[in-house]
Amino acid sequence: MKNLLHVLLLSFTFSTFAHGAENAHWSASWAAVPDSPGPALNTQTIRQVVRTSIAGSKVRIRLSNLYGTKPVTIGPVHLGAHAGDTQVQAGTDQTLTFAGKPTVTIANGDSALSDPVDMQVPALRNLAVSPYLPEQVAVSTIHGAGMQTVFMTTAGDLTGAQSFSPEQTDDSRFF
């Protein structure tokens, strides 16, 4: 039985999909629960790394604005195999969509689930998730103890870049 990955990004659920028409289902492979309001954020790209627990053939993520004080627009969002620091392995970059669109506006207190993308992901694989914030965010939603480096840059939309030079790092999980 194959899985589809479901990643919750702060509710960043990373799901895997199990194949076989009668056996198809989504399984959570990684999650970080939103636990507090986070800092204000500029127009910027954020690259976060998640480690899957199980393998899958499709991936989707959930973004959360649980602690936001107003709607937040996110996108584009890219997903790819992590290759260390800010790097994404060449040829693995995927653009995520939300209801077929490259951006999503999430109401305060709500979350949004991406459309599934075809991606063969082995168990225990590190993936880079790169959302772009096209507008400033007054109050972000975070999981405060992410225990892994998050890379941030205000140099524009670098979600599809194989690598970039971060201006800031953090150890929280955003959205």
Residue pairs with C-beta under 8 A, 6 or more apart in sequence:
1 18
1 19
1 20
1 23
2 16
2 17
2 18
2 19
2 20
2 55
2 56
2 57
3 16
3 17
3 18
3 19
3 25
3 26
3 27
3 29
3 54
3 55
3 56
3 57
4 15
4 16
4 17
4 18
4 19
4 24
4 25
4 26
4 27
4 56
4 57
4 58
4 59
4 60
4 116
5 14
5 15
5 16
5 17
5 27
5 29
5 52
5 54
5 55
5 56
5 58
5 59
5 60
5 119
5 121
6 13
6 14
6 15
6 16
6 26
6 27
6 28
6 29
6 59
6 60
6 61
6 62
7 13
7 14
7 15
7 29
7 30
7 31
7 50
7 52
7 59
7 60
7 61
7 62
7 127
7 129
8 14
8 28
8 30
8 31
8 32
8 61
8 62
8 64
9 32
9 48
9 50
9 61
9 62
9 63
9 64
9 129
9 131
9 173
9 174
9 175
10 32
10 33
10 34
10 63
10 64
10 66
10 141
10 142
10 143
10 173
10 174
10 175
11 31
11 32
11 33
11 34
11 62
11 63
11 64
11 66
11 111
12 30
12 31
12 32
12 48
12 50
12 61
12 62
12 63
12 64
12 129
12 173
12 175
13 28
13 30
13 31
13 61
13 62
14 28
14 29
14 30
14 31
14 50
14 52
14 59
14 61
14 127
15 26
15 27
15 28
15 29
15 56
15 58
15 59
15 60
15 61
16 26
16 27
16 29
16 52
16 54
16 55
16 56
16 57
16 58
16 59
16 121
17 24
17 25
17 26
17 27
17 56
17 57
17 58
17 116
18 24
18 25
18 26
18 27
18 56
19 57
26 60
27 54
27 56
29 52
29 53
29 54
29 56
30 50
30 51
30 52
30 53
32 143
32 146
32 173
33 143
34 64
34 66
34 67
34 141
34 142
34 143
35 142
35 143
35 144
36 67
36 142
36 144
37 67
37 68
37 69
37 139
37 140
37 141
37 142
38 67
38 139
38 140
38 141
38 142
38 144
38 172
38 174
39 140
39 142
40 136
40 137
40 138
40 139
40 140
41 133
41 136
41 137
41 140
41 174
42 133
42 136
42 154
43 133
43 134
43 135
43 136
43 154
44 132
44 133
44 152
44 153
44 154
45 130
45 131
45 132
45 133
45 152
45 153
45 155
45 156
45 157
45 158
45 159
45 161
45 164
46 130
46 131
46 132
46 133
46 150
46 151
46 152
46 174
46 175
47 86
47 128
47 129
47 130
47 150
47 151
47 152
47 164
47 166
48 128
48 129
48 130
48 146
48 148
48 150
48 151
48 173
48 174
49 82
49 126
49 127
49 128
49 129
49 148
49 149
49 150
50 126
50 127
50 129
51 124
51 125
51 126
51 127
52 121
52 122
52 123
52 124
52 125
52 126
52 127
53 123
53 124
54 123
55 120
55 121
55 122
55 123
55 125
56 119
56 120
56 121
57 118
57 119
57 120
57 121
58 116
58 117
58 118
58 119
59 79
59 94
59 116
59 117
59 119
59 121
59 127
60 96
60 113
60 114
60 115
60 116
60 117
61 77
61 79
61 96
61 113
61 114
61 129
62 111
62 112
62 113
62 114
63 74
63 77
63 104
63 106
63 111
63 112
63 114
63 131
63 175
64 106
64 110
64 111
64 141
64 175
65 71
65 72
65 106
65 107
65 108
65 109
65 110
65 111
65 141
65 175
66 109
66 110
66 111
66 141
67 139
67 140
67 141
67 142
68 106
68 108
68 109
68 137
68 139
68 140
68 141
69 108
69 138
69 139
70 108
70 138
70 139
71 105
71 106
71 107
71 108
72 105
72 106
72 108
72 133
72 135
72 137
72 140
72 175
73 103
73 104
73 105
73 106
73 133
73 134
73 135
74 103
74 104
74 105
74 106
74 112
74 131
74 132
74 133
74 175
75 98
75 101
75 102
75 103
75 104
75 131
75 132
75 134
76 95
76 96
76 102
76 103
76 131
76 132
76 157
76 159
76 160
77 95
77 96
77 102
77 114
77 129
77 130
77 131
77 132
77 159
78 88
78 93
78 94
78 95
78 96
78 128
78 129
78 130
78 159
78 160
79 93
79 94
79 96
79 117
79 119
79 127
79 128
79 129
79 130
80 88
80 89
80 92
80 93
80 94
80 127
80 128
80 130
81 88
81 89
81 92
81 125
81 126
81 127
81 128
82 88
82 89
82 126
82 127
82 128
83 89
83 128
85 151
85 163
86 128
86 151
86 163
86 164
86 165
86 166
87 128
87 162
87 163
88 128
88 130
88 161
88 162
88 163
90 162
92 119
93 160
93 162
94 117
94 119
95 102
95 117
95 160
96 114
96 115
96 117
97 114
97 115
98 104
98 112
98 113
98 114
98 115
99 115
100 115
103 134
104 112
104 114
106 112
106 175
121 127
130 158
130 159
130 160
131 159
131 174
131 175
132 157
132 158
132 159
134 157
140 174
140 175
141 174
141 175
142 172
142 173
142 174
143 172
143 173
144 172
145 171
145 172
146 170
146 171
146 172
146 173
147 171
148 171
149 169
149 170
149 171
150 169
150 170
150 171
150 172
150 173
150 174
151 164
151 166
151 169
152 166
152 167
152 168
152 169
152 170
153 164
153 165
153 166
153 167
153 168
154 167
155 164
155 165
155 167
158 164
